[in-house]
Amino acid sequence: MSTTPAARETLQALLVDFERTLAQEYEALRTRNVEALETAVTHKRELTLAISETGSQCDLSALGTDNTDNLDGPEQAYWTEIRALVERCAVANRTNGAAVKTGKTFTNALLDLISGRPAGESLYDARGRVGQGGRPPRTWESA
């Protein structure tokens, strides 16, 4: 399957926009700007669909690490740039995920403090039981 120049340009533009949106999402997470975060997440969803659709029109086999050796200079440079964009987006997305997890942990700790529960005790675990992972709730004596 051959990739048309238009599809390649579209894919590259979408990935650049995705990277920019991930940076906006991180800034919204960092500043706790809910409105900006909602905007970034919505745009990220739209871009994900567009990237998926455009990617289905492209021969993405060149994204493999060893698959660009047999391409000519401009073609090889293009796929090297696409691979770098994808890698930067993956790192940014993992960073944002870690920021979300940190925020969630902080919020849960505050809720525990406010409600008088021992730190880390959940209302319900994955099995629907009170406490951590099905274990009985901690008491002050056992902490």
One Martini backbone bead per residue (centre of mass of N, CA, C, O) as a GRO file, in nm:
protein
  143
    1MET     BB    1   0.095   0.037   0.024
    2SER     BB    2   0.048   0.366  -0.059
    3THR     BB    3   0.139   0.697   0.017
    4THR     BB    4   0.011   0.989   0.000
    5PRO     BB    5   0.098   1.311   0.026
    6ALA     BB    6  -0.165   1.405   0.164
    7ALA     BB    7  -0.167   1.193   0.392
    8ARG     BB    8   0.107   1.267   0.509
    9GLU     BB    9   0.045   1.564   0.577
   10THR     BB   10  -0.195   1.506   0.758
   11LEU     BB   11  -0.055   1.329   0.966
   12GLN     BB   12   0.154   1.536   1.055
   13ALA     BB   13  -0.046   1.760   1.142
   14LEU     BB   14  -0.196   1.590   1.354
   15LEU     BB   15   0.052   1.527   1.534
   16VAL     BB   16   0.123   1.818   1.600
   17ASP     BB   17  -0.153   1.882   1.728
   18PHE     BB   18  -0.139   1.660   1.943
   19GLU     BB   19   0.110   1.765   2.088
   20ARG     BB   20  -0.014   2.040   2.159
   21THR     BB   21  -0.257   1.926   2.318
   22LEU     BB   22  -0.090   1.783   2.536
   23ALA     BB   23   0.032   2.047   2.645
   24GLN     BB   24  -0.241   2.174   2.722
   25GLU     BB   25  -0.325   1.952   2.914
   26TYR     BB   26  -0.093   1.982   3.112
   27GLU     BB   27  -0.147   2.276   3.188
   28ALA     BB   28  -0.433   2.222   3.296
   29LEU     BB   29  -0.342   2.027   3.516
   30ARG     BB   30  -0.138   2.213   3.662
   31THR     BB   31  -0.372   2.456   3.698
   32ARG     BB   32  -0.665   2.346   3.724
   33ASN     BB   33  -0.817   2.379   3.432
   34VAL     BB   34  -1.113   2.261   3.344
   35GLU     BB   35  -1.187   2.393   3.074
   36ALA     BB   36  -0.917   2.331   2.928
   37LEU     BB   37  -0.930   2.027   2.971
   38GLU     BB   38  -1.191   1.969   2.816
   39THR     BB   39  -1.090   2.080   2.548
   40ALA     BB   40  -0.843   1.895   2.516
   41VAL     BB   41  -0.992   1.622   2.532
   42THR     BB   42  -1.178   1.666   2.293
   43HIS     BB   43  -0.952   1.716   2.084
   44LYS     BB   44  -0.807   1.447   2.129
   45ARG     BB   45  -1.034   1.267   2.029
   46GLU     BB   46  -1.054   1.384   1.745
   47LEU     BB   47  -0.758   1.326   1.667
   48THR     BB   48  -0.760   1.022   1.706
   49LEU     BB   49  -0.963   0.966   1.481
   50ALA     BB   50  -0.806   1.108   1.251
   51ILE     BB   51  -0.546   0.942   1.276
   52SER     BB   52  -0.675   0.668   1.226
   53GLU     BB   53  -0.792   0.732   0.948
   54THR     BB   54  -0.525   0.821   0.814
   55GLY     BB   55  -0.359   0.567   0.885
   56SER     BB   56  -0.539   0.377   0.698
   57GLN     BB   57  -0.410   0.540   0.433
   58CYS     BB   58  -0.138   0.434   0.535
   59ASP     BB   59   0.195   0.317   0.533
   60LEU     BB   60   0.307   0.211   0.857
   61SER     BB   61   0.565   0.027   0.822
   62ALA     BB   62   0.781   0.268   0.846
   63LEU     BB   63   0.768   0.287   1.169
   64GLY     BB   64   0.960   0.092   1.188
   65THR     BB   65   1.289   0.090   1.281
   66ASP     BB   66   1.392  -0.092   1.004
   67ASN     BB   67   1.201   0.028   0.746
   68THR     BB   68   1.388   0.290   0.622
   69ASP     BB   69   1.649   0.193   0.462
   70ASN     BB   70   1.491   0.158   0.162
   71LEU     BB   71   1.460   0.458   0.148
   72ASP     BB   72   1.460   0.756   0.049
   73GLY     BB   73   1.547   1.047   0.178
   74PRO     BB   74   1.267   1.193   0.209
   75GLU     BB   75   1.114   0.944   0.309
   76GLN     BB   76   1.292   0.886   0.553
   77ALA     BB   77   1.259   1.164   0.691
   78TYR     BB   78   0.958   1.151   0.731
   79TRP     BB   79   0.945   0.886   0.908
   80THR     BB   80   1.131   0.993   1.127
   81GLU     BB   81   0.942   1.225   1.211
   82ILE     BB   82   0.695   1.056   1.278
   83ARG     BB   83   0.828   0.883   1.494
   84ALA     BB   84   0.902   1.122   1.679
   85LEU     BB   85   0.614   1.222   1.724
   86VAL     BB   86   0.501   0.963   1.847
   87GLU     BB   87   0.700   0.952   2.086
   88ARG     BB   88   0.630   1.230   2.209
   89CYS     BB   89   0.331   1.166   2.254
   90ALA     BB   90   0.370   0.925   2.442
   91VAL     BB   91   0.519   1.078   2.663
   92ALA     BB   92   0.304   1.296   2.714
   93ASN     BB   93   0.075   1.098   2.787
   94ARG     BB   94   0.218   0.971   3.031
   95THR     BB   95   0.254   1.233   3.187
   96ASN     BB   96  -0.048   1.298   3.209
   97GLY     BB   97  -0.125   1.037   3.355
   98ALA     BB   98   0.051   1.095   3.604
   99ALA     BB   99  -0.093   1.359   3.681
  100VAL     BB  100  -0.366   1.232   3.730
  101LYS     BB  101  -0.278   1.030   3.946
  102THR     BB  102  -0.168   1.239   4.145
  103GLY     BB  103  -0.433   1.396   4.179
  104LYS     BB  104  -0.598   1.159   4.284
  105THR     BB  105  -0.428   1.094   4.531
  106PHE     BB  106  -0.458   1.370   4.663
  107THR     BB  107  -0.766   1.376   4.680
  108ASN     BB  108  -0.796   1.116   4.848
  109ALA     BB  109  -0.633   1.220   5.091
  110LEU     BB  110  -0.820   1.455   5.156
  111LEU     BB  111  -1.078   1.288   5.196
  112ASP     BB  112  -0.967   1.120   5.427
  113LEU     BB  113  -0.912   1.356   5.616
  114ILE     BB  114  -1.201   1.478   5.625
  115SER     BB  115  -1.347   1.189   5.704
  116GLY     BB  116  -1.138   1.015   5.900
  117ARG     BB  117  -0.980   0.832   5.738
  118PRO     BB  118  -0.751   0.640   5.669
  119ALA     BB  119  -0.503   0.638   5.474
  120GLY     BB  120  -0.614   0.482   5.167
  121GLU     BB  121  -0.902   0.434   5.228
  122SER     BB  122  -1.164   0.293   5.081
  123LEU     BB  123  -1.484   0.251   5.031
  124TYR     BB  124  -1.427   0.069   4.768
  125ASP     BB  125  -1.350  -0.200   4.604
  126ALA     BB  126  -1.350  -0.415   4.335
  127ARG     BB  127  -1.561  -0.603   4.523
  128GLY     BB  128  -1.732  -0.398   4.719
  129ARG     BB  129  -1.547  -0.344   4.958
  130VAL     BB  130  -1.441  -0.233   5.243
  131GLY     BB  131  -1.138  -0.104   5.175
  132GLN     BB  132  -0.832  -0.269   5.103
  133GLY     BB  133  -0.845  -0.522   4.891
  134GLY     BB  134  -1.037  -0.675   5.123
  135ARG     BB  135  -0.928  -0.560   5.360
  136PRO     BB  136  -0.933  -0.451   5.649
  137PRO     BB  137  -0.954  -0.185   5.810
  138ARG     BB  138  -0.767   0.034   5.954
  139THR     BB  139  -0.625   0.096   6.258
  140TRP     BB  140  -0.460   0.274   6.488
  141GLU     BB  141  -0.322   0.025   6.623
  142SER     BB  142  -0.218  -0.106   6.328
  143ALA     BB  143  -0.043   0.148   6.206
   0.00000   0.00000   0.00000
